[in-house]
């Protein structure tokens, strides 16, 4: 479950698997990786709103999730 700064939550399917795959590939936690996560989530039939602002918010939250995943 993703948690946004405004308290909104969103369920995404396949996120843990995507993070594990990126980690196994040695991907760093950066903006490019956040975009790759978004693209993979969309390919997995997760709805990501198309507005630039919302995509940036998703990228920010996903990047934090990936950084947390790497710390563990």
PyMOL Python script that loads the backbone (N, CA, C, O; Angstrom):
from pymol import cmd

cmd.read_pdbstr("""\
ATOM      1  N   UNK A   1       0.848  -1.168   0.000  1.00  0.00           N
ATOM      2  CA  UNK A   1       0.000   0.000   0.000  1.00  0.00           C
ATOM      3  C   UNK A   1       0.896   1.235   0.000  1.00  0.00           C
ATOM      4  O   UNK A   1       1.740   1.399   0.881  1.00  0.00           O
ATOM      5  N   UNK A   2       0.710   2.087  -0.979  1.00  0.00           N
ATOM      6  CA  UNK A   2       1.468   3.330  -1.028  1.00  0.00           C
ATOM      7  C   UNK A   2       0.751   4.386  -0.206  1.00  0.00           C
ATOM      8  O   UNK A   2      -0.475   4.490  -0.243  1.00  0.00           O
ATOM      9  N   UNK A   3       1.522   5.169   0.535  1.00  0.00           N
ATOM     10  CA  UNK A   3       0.964   6.252   1.333  1.00  0.00           C
ATOM     11  C   UNK A   3       1.552   7.571   0.842  1.00  0.00           C
ATOM     12  O   UNK A   3       2.771   7.739   0.782  1.00  0.00           O
ATOM     13  N   UNK A   4       0.679   8.489   0.497  1.00  0.00           N
ATOM     14  CA  UNK A   4       1.097   9.785  -0.012  1.00  0.00           C
ATOM     15  C   UNK A   4       1.132  10.795   1.129  1.00  0.00           C
ATOM     16  O   UNK A   4       0.489  10.587   2.158  1.00  0.00           O
ATOM     17  N   UNK A   5       1.878  11.887   0.958  1.00  0.00           N
ATOM     18  CA  UNK A   5       2.008  12.879   2.033  1.00  0.00           C
ATOM     19  C   UNK A   5       0.673  13.441   2.529  1.00  0.00           C
ATOM     20  O   UNK A   5       0.572  13.844   3.688  1.00  0.00           O
ATOM     21  N   UNK A   6      -0.346  13.475   1.677  1.00  0.00           N
ATOM     22  CA  UNK A   6      -1.646  14.016   2.097  1.00  0.00           C
ATOM     23  C   UNK A   6      -2.512  12.985   2.805  1.00  0.00           C
ATOM     24  O   UNK A   6      -3.661  13.265   3.148  1.00  0.00           O
ATOM     25  N   UNK A   7      -1.960  11.779   3.028  1.00  0.00           N
ATOM     26  CA  UNK A   7      -2.688  10.726   3.710  1.00  0.00           C
ATOM     27  C   UNK A   7      -3.408   9.757   2.793  1.00  0.00           C
ATOM     28  O   UNK A   7      -3.911   8.730   3.248  1.00  0.00           O
ATOM     29  N   UNK A   8      -3.462  10.068   1.518  1.00  0.00           N
ATOM     30  CA  UNK A   8      -4.086   9.187   0.541  1.00  0.00           C
ATOM     31  C   UNK A   8      -3.294   7.890   0.452  1.00  0.00           C
ATOM     32  O   UNK A   8      -2.067   7.885   0.554  1.00  0.00           O
ATOM     33  N   UNK A   9      -4.014   6.799   0.261  1.00  0.00           N
ATOM     34  CA  UNK A   9      -3.373   5.496   0.101  1.00  0.00           C
ATOM     35  C   UNK A   9      -3.806   4.896  -1.227  1.00  0.00           C
ATOM     36  O   UNK A   9      -4.928   5.116  -1.683  1.00  0.00           O
ATOM     37  N   UNK A  10      -2.913   4.139  -1.838  1.00  0.00           N
ATOM     38  CA  UNK A  10      -3.236   3.472  -3.100  1.00  0.00           C
ATOM     39  C   UNK A  10      -2.650   2.072  -3.076  1.00  0.00           C
ATOM     40  O   UNK A  10      -1.490   1.870  -2.717  1.00  0.00           O
ATOM     41  N   UNK A  11      -3.474   1.111  -3.464  1.00  0.00           N
ATOM     42  CA  UNK A  11      -3.010  -0.273  -3.569  1.00  0.00           C
ATOM     43  C   UNK A  11      -2.426  -0.465  -4.967  1.00  0.00           C
ATOM     44  O   UNK A  11      -3.018  -0.047  -5.961  1.00  0.00           O
ATOM     45  N   UNK A  12      -1.268  -1.099  -5.027  1.00  0.00           N
ATOM     46  CA  UNK A  12      -0.649  -1.413  -6.312  1.00  0.00           C
ATOM     47  C   UNK A  12      -0.315  -2.896  -6.341  1.00  0.00           C
ATOM     48  O   UNK A  12       0.142  -3.460  -5.347  1.00  0.00           O
ATOM     49  N   UNK A  13      -0.541  -3.504  -7.459  1.00  0.00           N
ATOM     50  CA  UNK A  13      -0.262  -4.930  -7.623  1.00  0.00           C
ATOM     51  C   UNK A  13       1.125  -5.125  -8.218  1.00  0.00           C
ATOM     52  O   UNK A  13       1.488  -4.489  -9.208  1.00  0.00           O
ATOM     53  N   UNK A  14       1.887  -6.008  -7.605  1.00  0.00           N
ATOM     54  CA  UNK A  14       3.189  -6.384  -8.149  1.00  0.00           C
ATOM     55  C   UNK A  14       4.349  -5.511  -7.733  1.00  0.00           C
ATOM     56  O   UNK A  14       5.455  -5.685  -8.244  1.00  0.00           O
ATOM     57  N   UNK A  15       4.136  -4.568  -6.815  1.00  0.00           N
ATOM     58  CA  UNK A  15       5.210  -3.643  -6.450  1.00  0.00           C
ATOM     59  C   UNK A  15       6.397  -4.361  -5.813  1.00  0.00           C
ATOM     60  O   UNK A  15       7.543  -4.077  -6.162  1.00  0.00           O
ATOM     61  N   UNK A  16       6.149  -5.267  -4.906  1.00  0.00           N
ATOM     62  CA  UNK A  16       7.254  -5.961  -4.228  1.00  0.00           C
ATOM     63  C   UNK A  16       8.103  -6.729  -5.241  1.00  0.00           C
ATOM     64  O   UNK A  16       9.331  -6.736  -5.154  1.00  0.00           O
ATOM     65  N   UNK A  17       7.450  -7.363  -6.186  1.00  0.00           N
ATOM     66  CA  UNK A  17       8.176  -8.115  -7.214  1.00  0.00           C
ATOM     67  C   UNK A  17       9.022  -7.188  -8.088  1.00  0.00           C
ATOM     68  O   UNK A  17      10.149  -7.525  -8.453  1.00  0.00           O
ATOM     69  N   UNK A  18       8.475  -6.027  -8.416  1.00  0.00           N
ATOM     70  CA  UNK A  18       9.220  -5.052  -9.223  1.00  0.00           C
ATOM     71  C   UNK A  18      10.436  -4.554  -8.455  1.00  0.00           C
ATOM     72  O   UNK A  18      11.535  -4.480  -9.004  1.00  0.00           O
ATOM     73  N   UNK A  19      10.242  -4.213  -7.190  1.00  0.00           N
ATOM     74  CA  UNK A  19      11.361  -3.730  -6.382  1.00  0.00           C
ATOM     75  C   UNK A  19      12.443  -4.788  -6.251  1.00  0.00           C
ATOM     76  O   UNK A  19      13.631  -4.477  -6.336  1.00  0.00           O
ATOM     77  N   UNK A  20      12.040  -6.035  -6.046  1.00  0.00           N
ATOM     78  CA  UNK A  20      13.014  -7.131  -5.935  1.00  0.00           C
ATOM     79  C   UNK A  20      13.785  -7.304  -7.236  1.00  0.00           C
ATOM     80  O   UNK A  20      14.996  -7.525  -7.215  1.00  0.00           O
ATOM     81  N   UNK A  21      13.096  -7.205  -8.365  1.00  0.00           N
ATOM     82  CA  UNK A  21      13.756  -7.353  -9.663  1.00  0.00           C
ATOM     83  C   UNK A  21      14.748  -6.219  -9.903  1.00  0.00           C
ATOM     84  O   UNK A  21      15.868  -6.457 -10.354  1.00  0.00           O
ATOM     85  N   UNK A  22      14.345  -4.998  -9.605  1.00  0.00           N
ATOM     86  CA  UNK A  22      15.256  -3.857  -9.786  1.00  0.00           C
ATOM     87  C   UNK A  22      16.473  -3.988  -8.881  1.00  0.00           C
ATOM     88  O   UNK A  22      17.595  -3.690  -9.289  1.00  0.00           O
ATOM     89  N   UNK A  23      16.246  -4.435  -7.657  1.00  0.00           N
ATOM     90  CA  UNK A  23      17.357  -4.637  -6.724  1.00  0.00           C
ATOM     91  C   UNK A  23      18.317  -5.707  -7.256  1.00  0.00           C
ATOM     92  O   UNK A  23      19.535  -5.541  -7.192  1.00  0.00           O
ATOM     93  N   UNK A  24      17.767  -6.793  -7.777  1.00  0.00           N
ATOM     94  CA  UNK A  24      18.628  -7.868  -8.305  1.00  0.00           C
ATOM     95  C   UNK A  24      19.440  -7.404  -9.509  1.00  0.00           C
ATOM     96  O   UNK A  24      20.496  -7.961  -9.809  1.00  0.00           O
ATOM     97  N   UNK A  25      18.938  -6.382 -10.195  1.00  0.00           N
ATOM     98  CA  UNK A  25      19.659  -5.811 -11.337  1.00  0.00           C
ATOM     99  C   UNK A  25      20.652  -4.727 -10.915  1.00  0.00           C
ATOM    100  O   UNK A  25      21.379  -4.181 -11.746  1.00  0.00           O
ATOM    101  N   UNK A  26      20.674  -4.424  -9.627  1.00  0.00           N
ATOM    102  CA  UNK A  26      21.594  -3.417  -9.122  1.00  0.00           C
ATOM    103  C   UNK A  26      21.183  -1.987  -9.430  1.00  0.00           C
ATOM    104  O   UNK A  26      22.027  -1.091  -9.460  1.00  0.00           O
ATOM    105  N   UNK A  27      19.894  -1.765  -9.659  1.00  0.00           N
ATOM    106  CA  UNK A  27      19.411  -0.410  -9.985  1.00  0.00           C
ATOM    107  C   UNK A  27      19.495   0.487  -8.762  1.00  0.00           C
ATOM    108  O   UNK A  27      19.128   0.088  -7.657  1.00  0.00           O
ATOM    109  N   UNK A  28      19.980   1.697  -8.973  1.00  0.00           N
ATOM    110  CA  UNK A  28      20.053   2.677  -7.906  1.00  0.00           C
ATOM    111  C   UNK A  28      18.695   3.345  -7.714  1.00  0.00           C
ATOM    112  O   UNK A  28      17.855   3.345  -8.614  1.00  0.00           O
ATOM    113  N   UNK A  29      18.497   3.906  -6.539  1.00  0.00           N
ATOM    114  CA  UNK A  29      17.268   4.643  -6.250  1.00  0.00           C
ATOM    115  C   UNK A  29      17.427   6.056  -6.796  1.00  0.00           C
ATOM    116  O   UNK A  29      18.013   6.922  -6.147  1.00  0.00           O
ATOM    117  N   UNK A  30      16.901   6.277  -7.990  1.00  0.00           N
ATOM    118  CA  UNK A  30      16.964   7.599  -8.611  1.00  0.00           C
ATOM    119  C   UNK A  30      15.694   7.833  -9.431  1.00  0.00           C
ATOM    120  O   UNK A  30      14.822   6.967  -9.501  1.00  0.00           O
ATOM    121  N   UNK A  31      15.603   8.995 -10.041  1.00  0.00           N
ATOM    122  CA  UNK A  31      14.402   9.358 -10.783  1.00  0.00           C
ATOM    123  C   UNK A  31      14.151   8.411 -11.960  1.00  0.00           C
ATOM    124  O   UNK A  31      13.003   8.082 -12.257  1.00  0.00           O
ATOM    125  N   UNK A  32      15.189   7.986 -12.608  1.00  0.00           N
ATOM    126  CA  UNK A  32      15.042   7.055 -13.740  1.00  0.00           C
ATOM    127  C   UNK A  32      14.419   5.733 -13.274  1.00  0.00           C
ATOM    128  O   UNK A  32      13.553   5.177 -13.949  1.00  0.00           O
ATOM    129  N   UNK A  33      14.857   5.249 -12.140  1.00  0.00           N
ATOM    130  CA  UNK A  33      14.310   4.015 -11.594  1.00  0.00           C
ATOM    131  C   UNK A  33      12.854   4.209 -11.185  1.00  0.00           C
ATOM    132  O   UNK A  33      12.034   3.312 -11.382  1.00  0.00           O
ATOM    133  N   UNK A  34      12.525   5.364 -10.621  1.00  0.00           N
ATOM    134  CA  UNK A  34      11.136   5.643 -10.251  1.00  0.00           C
ATOM    135  C   UNK A  34      10.242   5.597 -11.485  1.00  0.00           C
ATOM    136  O   UNK A  34       9.137   5.058 -11.430  1.00  0.00           O
ATOM    137  N   UNK A  35      10.710   6.158 -12.595  1.00  0.00           N
ATOM    138  CA  UNK A  35       9.938   6.117 -13.841  1.00  0.00           C
ATOM    139  C   UNK A  35       9.787   4.683 -14.353  1.00  0.00           C
ATOM    140  O   UNK A  35       8.738   4.308 -14.877  1.00  0.00           O
ATOM    141  N   UNK A  36      10.839   3.897 -14.195  1.00  0.00           N
ATOM    142  CA  UNK A  36      10.762   2.497 -14.609  1.00  0.00           C
ATOM    143  C   UNK A  36       9.722   1.743 -13.769  1.00  0.00           C
ATOM    144  O   UNK A  36       8.981   0.912 -14.294  1.00  0.00           O
ATOM    145  N   UNK A  37       9.672   2.034 -12.479  1.00  0.00           N
ATOM    146  CA  UNK A  37       8.674   1.398 -11.621  1.00  0.00           C
ATOM    147  C   UNK A  37       7.274   1.776 -12.091  1.00  0.00           C
ATOM    148  O   UNK A  37       6.402   0.915 -12.205  1.00  0.00           O
ATOM    149  N   UNK A  38       7.058   3.056 -12.362  1.00  0.00           N
ATOM    150  CA  UNK A  38       5.751   3.502 -12.850  1.00  0.00           C
ATOM    151  C   UNK A  38       5.390   2.772 -14.141  1.00  0.00           C
ATOM    152  O   UNK A  38       4.268   2.285 -14.283  1.00  0.00           O
ATOM    153  N   UNK A  39       6.318   2.692 -15.071  1.00  0.00           N
ATOM    154  CA  UNK A  39       6.055   2.012 -16.347  1.00  0.00           C
ATOM    155  C   UNK A  39       5.710   0.545 -16.137  1.00  0.00           C
ATOM    156  O   UNK A  39       4.803   0.019 -16.782  1.00  0.00           O
ATOM    157  N   UNK A  40       6.423  -0.108 -15.246  1.00  0.00           N
ATOM    158  CA  UNK A  40       6.136  -1.519 -14.973  1.00  0.00           C
ATOM    159  C   UNK A  40       4.783  -1.693 -14.288  1.00  0.00           C
ATOM    160  O   UNK A  40       4.050  -2.637 -14.582  1.00  0.00           O
ATOM    161  N   UNK A  41       4.459  -0.783 -13.379  1.00  0.00           N
ATOM    162  CA  UNK A  41       3.159  -0.857 -12.720  1.00  0.00           C
ATOM    163  C   UNK A  41       2.031  -0.682 -13.735  1.00  0.00           C
ATOM    164  O   UNK A  41       1.029  -1.396 -13.685  1.00  0.00           O
ATOM    165  N   UNK A  42       2.194   0.256 -14.644  1.00  0.00           N
ATOM    166  CA  UNK A  42       1.181   0.462 -15.681  1.00  0.00           C
ATOM    167  C   UNK A  42       1.059  -0.763 -16.578  1.00  0.00           C
ATOM    168  O   UNK A  42      -0.046  -1.156 -16.954  1.00  0.00           O
ATOM    169  N   UNK A  43       2.190  -1.362 -16.919  1.00  0.00           N
ATOM    170  CA  UNK A  43       2.170  -2.575 -17.750  1.00  0.00           C
ATOM    171  C   UNK A  43       1.465  -3.711 -17.022  1.00  0.00           C
ATOM    172  O   UNK A  43       0.890  -4.595 -17.657  1.00  0.00           O
ATOM    173  N   UNK A  44       1.505  -3.691 -15.702  1.00  0.00           N
ATOM    174  CA  UNK A  44       0.840  -4.693 -14.887  1.00  0.00           C
ATOM    175  C   UNK A  44      -0.605  -4.350 -14.585  1.00  0.00           C
ATOM    176  O   UNK A  44      -1.208  -4.918 -13.675  1.00  0.00           O
ATOM    177  N   UNK A  45      -1.159  -3.422 -15.349  1.00  0.00           N
ATOM    178  CA  UNK A  45      -2.577  -3.040 -15.247  1.00  0.00           C
ATOM    179  C   UNK A  45      -2.921  -2.223 -14.006  1.00  0.00           C
ATOM    180  O   UNK A  45      -4.087  -2.156 -13.619  1.00  0.00           O
ATOM    181  N   UNK A  46      -1.929  -1.604 -13.382  1.00  0.00           N
ATOM    182  CA  UNK A  46      -2.203  -0.668 -12.304  1.00  0.00           C
ATOM    183  C   UNK A  46      -2.523   0.681 -12.920  1.00  0.00           C
ATOM    184  O   UNK A  46      -1.881   1.095 -13.886  1.00  0.00           O
ATOM    185  N   UNK A  47      -3.499   1.358 -12.375  1.00  0.00           N
ATOM    186  CA  UNK A  47      -3.867   2.674 -12.882  1.00  0.00           C
ATOM    187  C   UNK A  47      -2.988   3.736 -12.241  1.00  0.00           C
ATOM    188  O   UNK A  47      -2.946   3.873 -11.018  1.00  0.00           O
ATOM    189  N   UNK A  48      -2.292   4.479 -13.080  1.00  0.00           N
ATOM    190  CA  UNK A  48      -1.514   5.627 -12.633  1.00  0.00           C
ATOM    191  C   UNK A  48      -2.081   6.829 -13.390  1.00  0.00           C
ATOM    192  O   UNK A  48      -2.015   6.854 -14.619  1.00  0.00           O
ATOM    193  N   UNK A  49      -2.633   7.819 -12.701  1.00  0.00           N
ATOM    194  CA  UNK A  49      -3.193   8.974 -13.397  1.00  0.00           C
ATOM    195  C   UNK A  49      -2.166   9.619 -14.325  1.00  0.00           C
ATOM    196  O   UNK A  49      -0.965   9.586 -14.054  1.00  0.00           O
ATOM    197  N   UNK A  50      -2.641  10.195 -15.403  1.00  0.00           N
ATOM    198  CA  UNK A  50      -1.738  10.709 -16.430  1.00  0.00           C
ATOM    199  C   UNK A  50      -1.257  12.136 -16.209  1.00  0.00           C
ATOM    200  O   UNK A  50      -0.358  12.588 -16.918  1.00  0.00           O
ATOM    201  N   UNK A  51      -1.821  12.857 -15.253  1.00  0.00           N
ATOM    202  CA  UNK A  51      -1.387  14.247 -15.065  1.00  0.00           C
ATOM    203  C   UNK A  51       0.067  14.279 -14.587  1.00  0.00           C
ATOM    204  O   UNK A  51       0.505  13.424 -13.817  1.00  0.00           O
ATOM    205  N   UNK A  52       0.792  15.276 -15.058  1.00  0.00           N
ATOM    206  CA  UNK A  52       2.207  15.402 -14.695  1.00  0.00           C
ATOM    207  C   UNK A  52       2.392  15.511 -13.184  1.00  0.00           C
ATOM    208  O   UNK A  52       3.296  14.897 -12.618  1.00  0.00           O
ATOM    209  N   UNK A  53       1.544  16.284 -12.542  1.00  0.00           N
ATOM    210  CA  UNK A  53       1.661  16.478 -11.098  1.00  0.00           C
ATOM    211  C   UNK A  53       1.491  15.159 -10.350  1.00  0.00           C
ATOM    212  O   UNK A  53       2.264  14.843  -9.446  1.00  0.00           O
ATOM    213  N   UNK A  54       0.475  14.396 -10.734  1.00  0.00           N
ATOM    214  CA  UNK A  54       0.211  13.133 -10.056  1.00  0.00           C
ATOM    215  C   UNK A  54       1.322  12.127 -10.326  1.00  0.00           C
ATOM    216  O   UNK A  54       1.728  11.392  -9.426  1.00  0.00           O
ATOM    217  N   UNK A  55       1.812  12.090 -11.551  1.00  0.00           N
ATOM    218  CA  UNK A  55       2.916  11.167 -11.868  1.00  0.00           C
ATOM    219  C   UNK A  55       4.161  11.517 -11.056  1.00  0.00           C
ATOM    220  O   UNK A  55       4.884  10.625 -10.612  1.00  0.00           O
ATOM    221  N   UNK A  56       4.412  12.814 -10.861  1.00  0.00           N
ATOM    222  CA  UNK A  56       5.558  13.228 -10.058  1.00  0.00           C
ATOM    223  C   UNK A  56       5.375  12.792  -8.603  1.00  0.00           C
ATOM    224  O   UNK A  56       6.326  12.358  -7.952  1.00  0.00           O
ATOM    225  N   UNK A  57       4.140  12.911  -8.098  1.00  0.00           N
ATOM    226  CA  UNK A  57       3.862  12.456  -6.734  1.00  0.00           C
ATOM    227  C   UNK A  57       4.078  10.952  -6.619  1.00  0.00           C
ATOM    228  O   UNK A  57       4.684  10.478  -5.658  1.00  0.00           O
ATOM    229  N   UNK A  58       3.582  10.203  -7.599  1.00  0.00           N
ATOM    230  CA  UNK A  58       3.787   8.753  -7.603  1.00  0.00           C
ATOM    231  C   UNK A  58       5.279   8.439  -7.648  1.00  0.00           C
ATOM    232  O   UNK A  58       5.754   7.586  -6.899  1.00  0.00           O
ATOM    233  N   UNK A  59       6.019   9.117  -8.515  1.00  0.00           N
ATOM    234  CA  UNK A  59       7.456   8.869  -8.636  1.00  0.00           C
ATOM    235  C   UNK A  59       8.150   9.119  -7.307  1.00  0.00           C
ATOM    236  O   UNK A  59       9.010   8.340  -6.897  1.00  0.00           O
ATOM    237  N   UNK A  60       7.784  10.199  -6.634  1.00  0.00           N
ATOM    238  CA  UNK A  60       8.387  10.529  -5.347  1.00  0.00           C
ATOM    239  C   UNK A  60       8.112   9.444  -4.310  1.00  0.00           C
ATOM    240  O   UNK A  60       9.021   8.998  -3.610  1.00  0.00           O
ATOM    241  N   UNK A  61       6.859   9.028  -4.218  1.00  0.00           N
ATOM    242  CA  UNK A  61       6.478   7.996  -3.238  1.00  0.00           C
ATOM    243  C   UNK A  61       7.130   6.655  -3.587  1.00  0.00           C
ATOM    244  O   UNK A  61       7.611   5.948  -2.701  1.00  0.00           O
ATOM    245  N   UNK A  62       7.146   6.312  -4.863  1.00  0.00           N
ATOM    246  CA  UNK A  62       7.764   5.044  -5.277  1.00  0.00           C
ATOM    247  C   UNK A  62       9.264   5.052  -5.025  1.00  0.00           C
ATOM    248  O   UNK A  62       9.838   4.031  -4.645  1.00  0.00           O
ATOM    249  N   UNK A  63       9.893   6.186  -5.234  1.00  0.00           N
ATOM    250  CA  UNK A  63      11.319   6.290  -4.965  1.00  0.00           C
ATOM    251  C   UNK A  63      11.598   6.091  -3.470  1.00  0.00           C
ATOM    252  O   UNK A  63      12.562   5.420  -3.104  1.00  0.00           O
ATOM    253  N   UNK A  64      10.770   6.664  -2.622  1.00  0.00           N
ATOM    254  CA  UNK A  64      10.921   6.451  -1.180  1.00  0.00           C
ATOM    255  C   UNK A  64      10.714   4.980  -0.819  1.00  0.00           C
ATOM    256  O   UNK A  64      11.435   4.436   0.018  1.00  0.00           O
ATOM    257  N   UNK A  65       9.728   4.339  -1.453  1.00  0.00           N
ATOM    258  CA  UNK A  65       9.481   2.911  -1.215  1.00  0.00           C
ATOM    259  C   UNK A  65      10.696   2.083  -1.624  1.00  0.00           C
ATOM    260  O   UNK A  65      11.081   1.154  -0.914  1.00  0.00           O
ATOM    261  N   UNK A  66      11.293   2.411  -2.751  1.00  0.00           N
ATOM    262  CA  UNK A  66      12.456   1.654  -3.229  1.00  0.00           C
ATOM    263  C   UNK A  66      13.651   1.899  -2.297  1.00  0.00           C
ATOM    264  O   UNK A  66      14.390   0.967  -1.982  1.00  0.00           O
ATOM    265  N   UNK A  67      13.838   3.130  -1.864  1.00  0.00           N
ATOM    266  CA  UNK A  67      14.923   3.409  -0.938  1.00  0.00           C
ATOM    267  C   UNK A  67      14.747   2.615   0.359  1.00  0.00           C
ATOM    268  O   UNK A  67      15.713   2.079   0.902  1.00  0.00           O
ATOM    269  N   UNK A  68      13.527   2.545   0.843  1.00  0.00           N
ATOM    270  CA  UNK A  68      13.237   1.761   2.049  1.00  0.00           C
ATOM    271  C   UNK A  68      13.508   0.279   1.796  1.00  0.00           C
ATOM    272  O   UNK A  68      14.069  -0.409   2.649  1.00  0.00           O
ATOM    273  N   UNK A  69      13.111  -0.204   0.633  1.00  0.00           N
ATOM    274  CA  UNK A  69      13.349  -1.600   0.265  1.00  0.00           C
ATOM    275  C   UNK A  69      14.854  -1.891   0.269  1.00  0.00           C
ATOM    276  O   UNK A  69      15.285  -2.929   0.770  1.00  0.00           O
ATOM    277  N   UNK A  70      15.642  -0.982  -0.284  1.00  0.00           N
ATOM    278  CA  UNK A  70      17.097  -1.181  -0.329  1.00  0.00           C
ATOM    279  C   UNK A  70      17.711  -1.169   1.055  1.00  0.00           C
ATOM    280  O   UNK A  70      18.676  -1.891   1.305  1.00  0.00           O
ATOM    281  N   UNK A  71      17.171  -0.363   1.962  1.00  0.00           N
ATOM    282  CA  UNK A  71      17.695  -0.314   3.337  1.00  0.00           C
ATOM    283  C   UNK A  71      17.477  -1.632   4.068  1.00  0.00           C
ATOM    284  O   UNK A  71      18.289  -2.034   4.901  1.00  0.00           O
ATOM    285  N   UNK A  72      16.376  -2.298   3.747  1.00  0.00           N
ATOM    286  CA  UNK A  72      16.062  -3.566   4.411  1.00  0.00           C
ATOM    287  C   UNK A  72      16.928  -4.640   3.837  1.00  0.00           C
ATOM    288  O   UNK A  72      16.834  -5.796   4.250  1.00  0.00           O
TER     289      UNK A  72
END
""", "prot")
cmd.dss("prot")
cmd.show_as("cartoon", "prot")
cmd.util.cbc("prot")
cmd.orient("prot")
